[in-house]
């Protein structure tokens, strides 16, 4: 396992950090924004989530870090951080794969990825077979144009955490 690979221990520490920040943020949210917060949580994986992750791993070649992620984390829902950040449960990723197939990540359409979430503003996130994470430029997945936003899932989760921290400090998440 490389220093960049996700481990259950790293994910547990990340979950603890962001969950603490989310708890503090939601406690102040209504006072700061004038309305109650929506759902803002990192949900730990249930047995059903883990089973869906195993099925997903059998259906298509996915990065090892994504398997580790879904073995530990069911989904990420941050409805009130900017437009929102959402990392879908493995069951939704699997259903999307079955219904629509993998998304083309490269201009040559030889590199395929899995849509794993969205930013709540209509843009989707896709994980490549090398573990990199890409974001669509538009809301359409029919002929997507994508930009790489992270070299791997660990970096992507760190960027999400930075967006959360920035939102708590000044009310604006970073562009991700």
C-alpha positions in Angstrom: 0.0 0.0 0.0 1.5 3.4 -1.0 1.5 6.5 1.2 -1.3 7.8 -1.0 -3.6 4.8 -0.8 -6.7 5.0 1.3 -6.9 2.9 4.4 -9.8 2.3 6.8 -7.8 4.1 9.5 -7.2 7.2 7.2 -10.9 7.2 6.3 -12.0 6.9 9.9 -9.8 9.9 10.8 -11.1 11.9 7.9 -14.7 11.0 8.8 -14.1 12.1 12.4 -12.5 15.5 11.3 -15.2 16.4 8.8 -18.1 15.1 11.0 -16.9 17.4 13.9 -16.7 20.3 11.5 -20.2 19.5 10.1 -21.6 19.3 13.6 -20.2 22.7 14.5 -21.4 24.2 11.2 -24.9 22.9 11.5 -25.1 24.2 15.1 -24.5 27.7 13.8 -26.2 27.3 10.4 -29.7 28.7 11.0 -28.3 31.8 12.9 -25.9 32.5 10.1 -28.1 31.7 7.1 -31.7 32.3 8.3 -33.0 28.8 7.6 -32.4 25.4 9.1 -29.7 23.1 7.7 -30.4 20.2 5.5 -28.6 16.9 5.7 -24.9 17.3 6.2 -23.2 14.0 7.1 -20.7 11.3 6.3 -22.7 8.1 6.6 -20.8 5.0 7.5 -21.2 1.9 5.3 -23.8 -0.6 6.3 -23.7 -4.3 5.3 -25.9 -3.5 2.3 -23.5 -0.8 1.2 -20.6 -3.1 1.5 -22.4 -5.8 -0.5 -23.2 -3.3 -3.2 -19.5 -2.3 -3.3 -18.5 -5.9 -3.8 -21.0 -6.2 -6.6 -19.7 -3.0 -8.2 -16.1 -4.3 -7.9 -17.2 -7.5 -9.7 -19.0 -5.6 -12.5 -16.2 -3.3 -13.6 -12.5 -2.7 -12.8 -12.6 0.0 -10.2 -9.7 1.6 -8.3 -8.7 -0.1 -5.0 -9.2 3.1 -3.1 -12.8 3.3 -4.3 -13.4 -0.3 -2.9 -11.8 0.8 0.4 -13.9 4.0 0.5 -17.2 2.1 -0.1 -16.2 -0.6 2.5 -16.0 2.2 5.1 -18.3 5.0 3.9 -21.9 4.6 2.7 -22.2 8.1 1.2 -21.4 11.7 1.7 -24.2 14.3 1.8 -23.2 17.9 2.4 -26.4 19.7 1.2 -25.5 23.1 2.6 -21.9 23.4 1.7 -22.1 25.8 -1.3 -24.5 24.1 -3.8 -23.8 20.9 -2.0 -21.4 18.0 -2.4 -22.6 14.4 -2.8 -20.7 11.2 -3.0 -23.3 8.6 -3.9 -23.7 5.2 -2.3 -22.2 2.2 -4.1 -25.7 0.9 -4.9 -26.5 4.2 -6.9 -23.1 4.0 -8.7 -23.9 0.4 -9.6 -27.4 1.2 -10.8 -26.1 4.2 -12.9 -23.4 1.9 -14.4 -26.1 -0.8 -15.3 -28.5 1.8 -16.8 -26.1 4.1 -18.6 -22.7 2.5 -18.7 -19.3 4.0 -17.8 -18.6 7.6 -18.7 -15.9 8.5 -21.2 -13.1 10.4 -19.5 -10.8 11.0 -22.4 -11.2 12.6 -25.8 -10.2 9.3 -27.4 -13.1 7.6 -25.5 -10.7 4.8 -24.5 -10.7 5.6 -20.8 -13.9 5.0 -18.9 -14.9 6.0 -15.4 -17.7 5.7 -12.9 -19.8 8.7 -11.9 -19.5 8.7 -8.1 -21.2 11.9 -7.1 -22.0 15.6 -7.9 -21.5 19.1 -6.6 -25.2 19.9 -6.4 -24.8 22.5 -9.1 -25.3 20.0 -11.9 -21.7 18.9 -12.3 -20.7 15.3 -11.8 -17.6 13.6 -10.4 -16.2 10.5 -12.0 -13.4 8.2 -10.8 -11.0 6.9 -13.4 -9.5 3.4 -13.5 -6.2 4.9 -12.3 -8.0 6.4 -9.2 -8.1 10.0 -10.5 -11.2 12.1 -10.0 -12.7 14.2 -12.8 -15.5 16.8 -12.9 -17.8 17.5 -15.8 -17.8 21.0 -17.3 -21.5 20.8 -18.0 -24.5 18.9 -16.5 -24.6 16.5 -19.5 -23.0 13.1 -19.4 -23.9 12.3 -23.0 -20.7 13.8 -24.4 -19.0 15.0 -21.3 -16.1 17.3 -21.2 -14.2 16.6 -18.0 -11.4 18.2 -16.0 -9.2 16.3 -13.6 -9.7 17.7 -10.1 -7.6 15.2 -8.1 -4.9 12.6 -8.8 -6.6 10.1 -6.5 -9.5 9.7 -4.2 -7.5 10.6 -1.1 -6.6 14.0 -2.6 -10.2 14.5 -3.6 -11.4 13.9 -0.1 -8.8 16.3 1.2 -10.1 18.9 -1.3 -13.6 18.3 0.0 -12.4 18.8 3.5 -10.7 22.1 2.5 -14.0 23.2 0.9 -15.9 22.5 4.1 -13.3 24.3 6.2 -13.4 27.4 4.0 -17.2 27.4 4.0 -17.2 27.4 7.8 -14.7 30.2 7.9 -16.1 32.6 5.2 -19.3 31.1 3.9 -17.8 30.2 0.5 -16.5 26.8 -0.4 -13.5 26.6 -2.8 -14.3 25.7 -6.4 -14.1 21.9 -6.7 
